[in-house]
Amino acid sequence: MPNSPSAKKRIRQDVHRTLRNKSRKSMLWTYEKIFHAALDAGNIEEAERGLSKVSAVYDKAVKAGIIHKNRADRKKSRLYAALTAAKQAKSETPASES
């Protein structure tokens, strides 16, 4: 239990920041799910647009201090690798199978 007015204020601020950060993290996961859904459906163009948005959202989260820069870089790297693998897999399949 806080004893001083400043400690009470810090608790109020922490509650607001926690809610804001949780919302931003949820947004990250949502955009990542959209990207994976497009990739699983085989829609490369939509996945590329989704990846662009995911990358931007991760960069904004780093700037806001929501996640660590290395984590964002690792996530983006893995997403780009997944897109590249999907493109290669699509280009290797013959046109008659599509």
C-alpha positions in Angstrom: 0.0 0.0 0.0 1.5 3.3 -1.0 2.1 5.8 1.7 3.0 9.0 -0.1 1.0 10.9 -2.7 3.8 10.4 -5.3 3.7 6.6 -4.8 -0.1 6.6 -5.3 0.4 8.6 -8.5 3.1 6.1 -9.7 0.6 3.3 -9.2 -2.1 5.1 -11.2 0.4 5.8 -14.0 1.6 2.1 -14.0 -2.0 1.0 -14.5 -2.5 3.2 -17.5 0.9 2.3 -19.0 0.2 -1.4 -18.5 -3.1 -1.1 -20.4 -1.5 0.9 -23.2 1.4 -1.5 -23.6 -0.9 -4.5 -23.5 -2.9 -3.0 -26.3 0.2 -2.3 -28.4 1.5 -5.8 -27.9 -1.9 -7.3 -28.9 -1.7 -5.2 -32.1 1.7 -6.7 -32.8 0.3 -10.2 -32.5 -2.7 -9.4 -34.6 -0.7 -8.0 -37.5 1.6 -11.0 -37.3 -1.4 -13.4 -37.4 -2.7 -11.5 -40.5 0.6 -12.0 -42.2 0.8 -15.7 -41.4 -2.8 -16.2 -42.5 -2.0 -14.6 -45.9 1.1 -16.7 -46.2 -0.7 -19.9 -45.3 -3.4 -19.1 -47.9 -0.6 -18.7 -50.5 -1.4 -15.1 -51.2 2.2 -13.7 -51.5 1.2 -10.2 -52.5 -1.1 -9.8 -49.5 1.6 -11.3 -47.3 4.2 -8.8 -48.6 1.8 -5.9 -47.7 1.2 -7.5 -44.3 4.9 -7.9 -43.7 5.5 -4.2 -44.5 2.8 -3.3 -41.9 4.2 -5.8 -39.3 7.7 -4.4 -39.7 6.5 -0.8 -39.2 4.5 -1.8 -36.1 7.5 -3.6 -34.6 9.6 -0.5 -35.2 7.1 1.7 -33.5 6.9 -0.7 -30.6 10.7 -0.5 -30.2 10.5 3.3 -30.3 7.8 3.4 -27.7 9.8 1.0 -25.5 7.3 -1.8 -25.6 9.7 -4.5 -26.8 13.5 -4.7 -27.1 15.1 -3.8 -30.4 16.8 -7.2 -30.7 13.5 -9.0 -30.3 11.9 -6.9 -33.0 14.8 -7.5 -35.3 14.7 -11.3 -34.7 10.9 -11.4 -35.3 11.2 -9.4 -38.5 14.1 -11.5 -39.7 12.1 -14.7 -39.2 9.0 -13.2 -40.9 11.1 -12.1 -43.9 12.7 -15.6 -44.1 9.2 -17.2 -44.0 8.1 -15.0 -46.9 11.2 -15.8 -48.9 10.7 -19.5 -48.3 7.1 -19.3 -49.5 8.1 -17.4 -52.6 10.7 -20.0 -53.4 8.3 -22.8 -52.8 5.7 -21.2 -55.0 8.2 -20.6 -57.8 9.4 -24.2 -57.7 5.9 -25.7 -58.2 5.1 -26.2 -61.9 2.4 -24.0 -63.4 0.2 -26.9 -64.2 -0.2 -27.8 -60.5 -1.4 -24.2 -59.5 
